[in-house]
Amino acid sequence: MNDGNFRRMIETKGFGDFPVSQDELTGLADRAALEEHLDSLFGSYADSDFDDRLQFAILCIDLDGFKQFNEKYGRAEGDLVLKLVADRLQTCMRKNDVVYRIDGDEFAVVLLQVTANEVASVADRIIGSVSQPYDLANADSAAITVTIGAALAPRDGDTPESLLWCGDAALYIAKKAGKGIYRRYSERRSS
C-alpha cells in the first residue's frame, strides 16, 4: 500500500483525528495505531447511549508455520508472503474494518458494528483467502494457513488491554485445536 492509499484508508476509516503509524513492510497500520484505535473505540463506547451501542471485535491472526516457511524459502520470500497476506486480508474486510500488522507474522483486525455471526463469517473468509497458494518469485507455489482468535467488546473485554488479552487467549486456544482454525473467546469452554 503506497502512502497515498494509506492516507485515503485513514480518512475513509475515520482516523483523520489522530496520526496513525504504519508498518514499513506491508503498509498496514501497526500496533501503536491499533492501541490508539481501541482507546478511541472504548472512549466512544463509554460515551454513547446504551441503545446505540453496537459490538466491535478484535481478530488476532497468526500465520501457521511461518518460521519454517522462512527457513525453507528465505527471508525475501517470507517478506513477499507477508505483503501478499496483508493484501488478501484487506480484500476480506468490510468498508470500516481495519487490518493491522502487529508483529512479525501476527496481524489483527478491528471489526466495527458487528455481531458474533458476522465475526465468524469474516474469520472464515480470511482463512479461505489466506490459505490459497502463493506464487513465489522463484516460480514455486506455496501455501500457508492462518489461525484466528476473536474477542467481542464489551462482552469479552471492556478495556483495550482486556480485549487484546481475550483475543490472544482465543488465538492460543485455536492454535491448540489445530491449524487454520477460528475460535471466539466466549466459546473457549465449549471448544
Number of C-alpha atoms within 10 A of each C-alpha: 15 9 10 9 11 16 15 12 19 18 12 12 13 11 17 13 8 12 10 19 15 18 16 11 13 21 19 26 23 21 19 14 21 23 14 16 19 20 15 15 18 17 13 12 19 12 10 12 9 9 6 7 14 14 15 23 29 29 29 28 26 24 22 18 13 19 14 11 18 15 10 11 14 12 13 12 17 20 16 17 24 21 17 16 23 21 17 16 22 18 13 19 18 11 13 13 18 22 22 26 25 20 12 12 19 17 25 26 23 24 23 19 13 16 15 15 9 13 22 17 12 18 27 16 16 25 23 14 17 23 18 14 13 17 15 15 10 8 8 10 11 14 12 19 20 26 27 31 26 32 31 26 22 18 13 19 18 14 16 21 13 15 23 23 17 23 29 22 20 26 26 18 23 23 20 10 14 11 18 21 19 26 25 27 25 17 12 12 7 5 11
